[in-house]
Amino acid sequence: MATTSISLLALLMALVSSSAPTNAIPSRNQDLLLATEEMQNANYFTFVMLINMAPANLIQGNVTFLMPNDWALAKTLMPENAVSDFLLLHSIPSPLLFDQLGHFPTSSLIPTGKPELMLRVSNNGWGNFYLNNVWIVRPNVCTAGSSIRCHGIDGVVEATMIPENHNTSTLPLPTCSSSSNPAPLLPSPLPAPPLGGVNLTPLEAPPPSDLDDGGSSTQKSGSCKRLLLGGFSTLHLTMMGCLILLAIGLSV
């Protein structure tokens, strides 16, 4: 009877122990398991320990890890409830090999797993690539999986918080706004005041031959008509001109 009980107990323990890994494996995707193996092979044991401490749903793939070495992490004071924030700060939400990171020019900003925290690039070529205060000293540690990449760095990242309205790519183009008033337009010149309809075209004086005795009366009236047709719309100027011409004709 005792032997039977011991056998049943051993069988039950075997079933429990065999079912425990089965429940744990689905909580970590295959790419993450491959990545942590590669991290351990490269001696990043403390970073692997932090990943194992994080919630299972924190890392789903499509990520690039920036891994401080064990010596740098040993000098870092980290509360247990800050592990998730630490991992998000040391991750980029896209799987990027080092060659792909090299396409970012200096002063570019790369988001971390925490959207409000950014990494500023200082790209001086292979072997001299910085993200904020850290230097990538061991690129492309994780390459086996398709959705996770990781690179070794020489310290703990000090992220930069960027204002929401900051433009991270180019200088803003000049736009019209309430704060910048456009230059006032020059006023158009005022039109010259009217001259009472006077025609400024000079009138030719009649030649002396037109003022002989035989045609004096006809030419006098014709001269008045020319004055009237010349554009003098002011009545008193017209009459004055006619009187002057009549006086000249009578004197001749």
C-alpha angles and dihedrals in degrees: 000000000000090000091052092050092050091049092051091047092050091048091050092050090049091053092049093048092047093049095049097070089044090060093044100048097065089054089067119051120230095250091056092050090051091047095051090050090053090048091053091048088055091049098252092134098145093053089052088052090054091051090052090050093053123091112276093239095052095086116042099159135265091096141121117214124210105207124201112207123251093262093055093046092048088064093049121095108215127172115223092244090056096063094096093050090047092053093046090051089052095049138077116211094236133060104250128175117210092257089058092049088052090067091068110095123222115286093025115138121226120193121235128213085276104067095211092056121074139189118224115214124228104184115186096154135272112343094017105069119134133186108198104307099344131088121215101234100166114033128192100018092150115050107129098087125059101229106037129066129172138188131193117241132192099237149355116302119250102201127208122229111223123203114247094241094051115121107223100188117042140356111278116261114243110267135180113259140159091259096056113057117201118242110272117254116248111252114252113249115265115247117256113263114261117262097218093271094294114161107229093201107115115243118229116238113238113261116253091250090065092062100063124131096256098060103023098119094045093047091046091057091042090053090052090050091051090051091051091048091047091080105261099149094171107096101212093051090054094049092047091052092050092049091051092051092047090051091052091049093050092048091054 
